Amino acid sequence: MTPAPAPIGAAEPNRDGFTDIRPDGWIDRHAPAAVRPYLKLARLDRPIGTWLLLFPCWWSQALATQGWPDPWMMILFGIGAVVMRGAGCTVNDILDRDIDGLVERTRTRPIPSGQVTVRQALAFVVFQMLVGLAVLVQFNLFTIALGAASLVLVFTYPLMKRITWWPQAFLGLTFNWGALVGWAAVTGGLDLPALLLYAAGIVWTLGYDTIYAHQDKEDDARIGVKSTALRLGDASKIWIYGFYTLTYGGLLAAGLAAGLGLWFQLLLTAALLQLAWQVGTWRPDDPADCLSKFKSNRWFGWLVLGAIVAGRVS
């Protein structure tokens, strides 16, 4: 049953000390003090989100390429993923600044903690968007238009947790847009394999971000923020098994539609086993384990990329 939310600000955080922001990370140890809050706004100390945004780009690029994927294009996608993930996180923090101050995991972020003003954060968004534009214009016109269209999702996703119990679905639409962009960058258009890959990425995100959302379920229920973790509750494991089964099926269908053969299918099985391990060993009430299982999706991303490349070059 979906829990009834309490009013925003109804009580103090009910967990002490849990945060995914490391005070002794490389930013605090090596970066100049003036830029530290901006690097943290862009989540450069927590690169897992960048990997999750980047892999669909690389998957589709490799799927669309005969032979080895172009390394320069991979680099461009890497730069684009860093700045666009950073811009999205900054927008998210601007919109969620009041909520973040009420959640134990996020209350030390730069905006709610007072390290950066909203005006300064907006200027940082503009800077990151300009860098992203410089990357995007390296591609063909169709890819430029497709990439620009993703901004609608980037700027509306942070509002979804106020509207629907399924904000993770909107994150899936946003984070996997690269499955379309990567294919378009190689071919100049869109075809069935890219659409199947995009669909597979959406249900993958539903799985991993539901795991992630279980970190905050107590605080979210208290302040009235919606998530699949709260909507699915104790049934989350069953649902995530389903999401990940659909992920495997969608990836397999995309590869077969693109003409990949035996090596792709064999290596994709290893990726499926990684997903099964995630859910089978996941402890939903342990925030640290939720974060660890969420982060392990970078290994899934590498396994899928390896399967696609092997299928192309073999």
ABEGO torsion letter per residue (X at the ends): XBBBBBBBGABBBABBGBBABBAABAAAAABBAAAAAAAAAAGAABAAAAAAAAAAAAAAAAAABBEBBBAAAAAAAAAAAAAAAAAAAAAAAAAAAAAAAABAAAAABAAAAGABBAAAAAAAAAAAAAAAAAAAAABBAAAAAAAAAAAAAAAAAAAAAAABAAAAAAAAAAAAAAAAAAAAAAAGBBBAAAAAAAAAAAAAAAAAAAAAAAAAAAAAAAAGBBBAAAAAEAAAAAAAAAAAAAAAAAAAAAAAAAGBBAAAAAAAAAAAAAAAAAAAABBAABAAAAAAAAAAAAAAAAAAAAAAAAAAAX
